[in-house]
Amino acid sequence: MKCQVVLDEESKALLDELARPRGNNRSFVVREALRVYAAMETYLDELEQDPAFRRMMESSAEDSRTGRLHSHAEAERIVRRK
């Protein structure tokens, strides 16, 4: 089935780059990209429903709100001092 889409320059360049080693088969790249994207969305939907994941995210949000987190630079300084 044919389908027409509009791509920006960057997306077109990526598609061409990915298609090149696949015999310039852009349709193959688009089909595979859609499959991967759909699988990722399904995984994320399932992950977000996991009670343990939700607790972890809530704990992280609480740590952020209460200032119990260090920036990356602060963490590097702490590790270097030890």
Secondary structure, DSSP 4 states (H G I P E B T S, - for coil): --------HHHHHHHHHHHGGGTT-HHHHHHHHHHHHHHHHHHHHHHHH-HHHHHHHHHHHHHHHTT----HHHHHHHHHH-
